[in-house]
Amino acid sequence: MMLRKAPWLRQAGRLNMSTLVLGGTGTTGSRTAKHLLAAGAPSVKVATRDPAKASPLMAGADFVAWD
């Protein structure tokens, strides 16, 4: 949805950058991470206070603990 409006994120039909999503278990962060994963982003890292809580929500993302 939001990625269609940002053609600079795409190269030859694929996303070409790594992304760090802060607050990945919140409303906006989780939706953003899910959209990036669905769009085929090569590397999505999700910063969250509780990686165990976030893991089941987004398969394919890497989780980073932060506070």
QUIWO-V632007 format. One line per field, one symbol per residue. phi: phi as a letter, one per 30 degrees, with the letter a starting at -180 (. if undefined). A space follows every 10 residues. Layout:
phi: ???
This chain:
phi: .ddddbdddc bhibdbbdbc cdidcddddd dddddddddj edbcccdbdb edddeddbdj cccbdab
